[in-house]
Amino acid sequence: MLYLSHDIPWMDKLEPVYLFIWQWINRPEEIAYNKLDEAIEEAVLSDMYGMLREKDIRKIDVRLSDHDCRAIWTKLVKAQILDERGRPIIETVDEPNLSEVLGVEFSKHEDRIRFLLQDTIGRERLIPVPNYLRAFVERHLRLWIKSAKTAFFMNPGHNYVVDVDRTGTCSDRNANVIILDRDTGTDQANSQWDEALHQFLQLKHGCRLSMLSLKAVFISNVSYFKLYRRLYGLTGTLGSQTELDLLREIHKVDFVTIPTAHTKQFHETPPIICCDKEAWTRSVCYQAQLVTTVEKRSVLIICETVKDVKTIYRAIIGQGKMNVHCYERDYEEFAVASGHKKLDQGQVIVATNLAGRGTDIKITDALRNAGGLHVCLTYLPDNKRIEEQAFGRAARSGDRGSGQLIIVYSKEDEKKEHLTKVIIWDMKKERDIEEALRVSEIKSYYNNQIIAEENCFKEFKDQYEQLKRNLNEDRIPNGLQEILLKSCLDRWAFWLDEHSDSIPSGKDGDNAKSYDQLSSTFKRLCNGISKNKAGFIEAGSLLPWVDGMPAQMNSSKNYGQRGNCLMLTVN
């Protein structure tokens, strides 16, 4: 599900955390890979909070036993000098009376323990995270570490490219990480991956860091379409029976198959299965040469990624005998067959799935008489619908055409001679089973997670609108209204982020209690904003709105009685 991003001020303060994690990921192999996550998490938390663990107690005297270290550490926890995770609670070591805390048994270590506490509290910090964001960092830290490791192994040309925005929706002309939709081949310049994966890729490629966004205002595509009383749709490739059943169950729709005006003259030639990328490249090039030079036809080669497009394009160009056209991104003009132009014989088009959907390639009479367009699909799509879209570029409007799968079977544990026993139809069957499982997971996620989130959002929306009406009735200045309502939206976004995993359990237990507390906060705000007899806004009445939201708190001070006061005219 795609969410509208909700930008919260000062989230750029998280950049030191990303940089710290990324530096750890790129360090020489000092730590075993399976211990890396734990080591990074401990390093981040130690820097943010300061950590004094049982094993650190031995620094004061190597002769201390494990039992003694535990005893001293336990005394510090009971005295509320440390919390149960070893984080200092006190702000200065002068506060506690260590002699009484340690007792006679360990009093001789008082000075060293005091120094150890001072060293922990006054440590040099590499990650200056504001207090109000610490819980947020701790909540997401493990997933951020996982994202950093994922980013380390990702390469441009697969799921993303590093380029300037070609869609014209962004004024920034600096290169950035742009997501590529592998199913459609389109740029998603205004989207970003969650859990800081996008930020780590930006660090990897030296791009400007974007701020992490939260979700606050959203509606699923399922719920959106359910707002309509009647639904009508028209498509040439609806997908598998599993997908049809999902649409029928969720939207209560029926299906009618309309026959084509002309008989379909498409045939699929036997697929080719290659054992590695080199064999795959050779096979694709050979088939392209065979179709164009021997059969006097043209071929559309559809690749899964931009990187694969470049690989095939360079290999075919290296043969130097064919007219080759490359189509990688959606900003590029499909010049070889755009508008009223028709595709002639002997042409090779290498493209991502951009050319596999919604592209009506018209062909010349000579190409039609030779057998029409041939589509070479160089990977097995994740579902039947995408496969049908790709092969649907050939044999259009009653013309003849053909298609062929040339794929890599890359199970590393299989012996080469066993590859001949692999049947493409078995692979498709396995693909369809995985697709059925994916659809089932989508349905379950919608019923359990999305519906619950949307119900919570509906309640928040009602309260938010009531708050807005109250502010208008109180004749609060528009500038202050914007600040206060933004604060409410930020508070909701943080709540949703914190409780997103527990929302599917319904309104029972801790989740219900937490939401009731949030709801009560908004209801208290409905009481309005206090003004004194002179008509000034009382600063104290703004605090409940902006408490915990530093950006709004800083902005609202100008409207308070003790700031640059704003006199309200009361009619």
Secondary structure, DSSP 8 states (H G I E B T S, - for coil): ----EE--TTGGGGHHHHHHHHHHHTS-S-S-HHHHHHHHHHHHHHHHH----HHHHGGG-TT--HHHHHHHHHHHHHTTSB-TTS-B--S-TTSS-HHHHHHHHHGGGHHHHHHHHHHHHT---S----HHHHHHHHHHHHHHHHHHHHHHH--TTTSEEEE---SS-----S-EEEEE-TTT--EETT---TTTHHHHHHHHTT-------EE-S---HHHHHHTSS------S----HHHHHHHHHHH---------SS--EEEE---EEESSHHHHHHHHHHHHHIIIIIS--EEEEE-SSHHHHHHHHHHHHHH--SEEEEE-STTS--GGG-TT--B-TTEEEEE-GGGGSS----B-HHHHHHT-EEEEE-S--SSHHHHHHHHTTSS-TT-EEEEEEEEE---TTS-GGGGGG--HHHHHHHHHHHHHHHHHHHHHHIIIIIHHHHHHHHHHHHHHHHHHHHHHHTT--HHHHHHHHHHHHHHHHHHHHHHTTTGGG-S-HHHHHHHHHHHHHHHHHTT---B-TTSBB-HHHHHHHHTT-HHHHHHHGGGSTTSS--B----
